[in-house]
Amino acid sequence: KGAKLFKADGTSVDADDALKGKDLILFYFSAHWCPPCRGFTPKLKEFYSKVEGLEIVFVSGDQNTDAMFSYMKESHGDWLAVEHGSQLSDDLNNKYDVEGIPTLVVVKADGTLINK
């Protein structure tokens, strides 16, 4: 609630507005430097282009903000990201007990965990 999410061009949107009306939210924990992530991201991008009613939110494990945006522009679908290195990013990593990347966490709009 009240968080900002970022587009690949660096502009931000209100998370509540961006996620409104979505049935599912997929938190994608990934980084450009991670070879398995670079293999999975194109598949996720293709999936995202074919389905409706969900939003993917990227939680970056990249070294810095520039690397995060570069990865988003190069490889991602038109999805959003939490601020690099933010408290929200840390909170999501902790909440979903992310131990490695890539990790894809699927939740309902109300936050109920479906799959990790």
Secondary structure by P-SEA (a helix, b strand, c coil): ccbbbbcccccccccccccccccbbbbbbcccccaaaaaaaaaaaaaaaccccbbbbbbcccccaaaaaaaaacccccccccccccaaaaaaaaaaccccccbbbbbccccccccc
